[in-house]
Amino acid sequence: MRRCDMCDNLATHFFITVTVSSDGRTVRSRNKALCAIHANAYQDEMDRDMLNRLPQTLRTMQNTSPDSIEKLEITFAAERKAAATAMQVDLTKTCGGEASVLESPDEWETLWRLPLQPNSLDRWDCENWSQRLFEISRQNGCTFVGFEIGHGE
């Protein structure tokens, strides 16, 4: 049995962090074995980091994409339907856009869709949506899964 990298408790969660170069080659890969307590803290930090990087990532994509980016879809996961539904309500009430709840084989997902107008990312920064999304996801027991962008038709 493997022990937690942070303490001597039994490891119950395992993470693989992969760093990829701009040409798609794996530069570095690192494994983490964590107990439940440290895994929750690690997941929180990863979610917060990704959400904080999202506006700059979108700006870079908007500046380098040959097609205009017109919509953003962010996915959050929950173990229970009630949590995913509460996330749906809180997202649309707090940040606008549209949200829906889907059931996948192992969990429930909340998909939040936001049309991207020219001022959307400025509004994101001004209203600190990265922090708000993180707080909403935590209060509803959800985790950040990822995002997709949509181009004009």
N, C-alpha and C positions, 0 to 999 in steps of 0.2 A: 504494500500500500504506500502510495506516495504522500508525502507531507506537504502542507502549505508552505509556499516560498516565503511567506511573511511571518509565520509563527509555526509552532510544532503540531498544530491540529491536523486532523486528517483532511486531505485535499478532496473536495467534492465537486469543484468546478475547474475546467481546464480551458485555457485561452491560447490561441495561436495568433501572434502578431506578425504580419508579413509586410515588409517594406518593398515597394516595387518602383523601379526606375521609370523614367518617362517613356522608354521604349518597350516597357512591358516585362522586363526581366526582373526576377526576384533578386533583390540586393541582400536582404537579411530576413531571417525568420527567427522568432523567439517564442518559446513555450512558457506558459505560466501555469502553475498548479496552485489553487487557492482554496481556502476553507470558505464556508458560506458567508461569513462576516466580511472577509476581505474581498470575496467575489462581488458582493453587492457594492462595496465602495469602489472597486475597480470598474464595474459596469457604469456606475454613476459618473465617474471621471471620464470614461470613454464617451458616454452620451453627451456630457456637457462639452467636451472638446469638439466633437463632431458638429454639434449644433452651433457652437461659437465660430467654427470655420466655414459653415455653410454660406453665409452672405458673401464672403470673399471668393469662395469657390464659384458661386453663381455669377458674380461680377466678372471673374476671369472667363467663364464660359460665355457670357454675353459678349465680351469684347473679342473673343477669338472664334466664335462660331459663325459659319457663313450664313446660317439661318437664324432668324430671331427666336429667342426663347420666350414662349408665351405663357407657360404654366409650370407650376411646381407641384409635385405630389410627394408628401412625406408620410412614411409608414411607421406606426407605433404598434407594438405587440403587447397583448395582455393575456393572462391565464384565464380570466373569466369574462363572459359577455358583458356583465354589469360594468366592469372596469373600462372595457372598450367603448361602451355606450356613453359612460360619463365623460370619457376623453373626447368623444365626438361632440357632445353638447358644449363642453368647456372650450374646445378649440374654436368652434364657430361663433360662440358668444364673445370670446376674448379677442380673437384675431381675424374673424370674418372667414371668407372662403366657404368651401363646402367640405363636409366630412361624411364618411360612410363607414359602416362596420361590416367586416367580412369574417366568415369562419374559415380557418385553414385547418389542416389535419391535426396540428398539435396545439393551436392557440387561436385567439381572436386577434384580428387586426383592425386598427383604425386608420383609414386613409384620409389624409387632409389634403385638399386641392386648393391651390391659390393661383388665380390668374396673375401673371407678372406684367404689370404696366411699367412704364419708364421710372416711376418714383417708388415702386414697391420695395426695392432694397434700401433706399434711403429711409422709408417708413420703418422697415425691419430694424435698422440700426437705431432710429430715433425712439422707437417704442420698445427696444430691447427684446425683440421677439425670441431670440435664442434663449435667453434666460427664462422668459415666460413659458416657452414650450417645454423647457426642462422641468420647471416647477409644476406645470399642469400634468406632465407625464408622471412625475413622482407622486403627486397627490392622488392620482388615479391608479397607481400601481402598474404603470405601463413603461415600456422601454423603447428607445429609438431604434428603428431597424435600418432605415436608409431613406434615400430620396430618388426621384426620377424627374427629369425635365421633359417638357413637351415643346415641340417646334410648331410653327405656323403650318396650317394645312396647305 
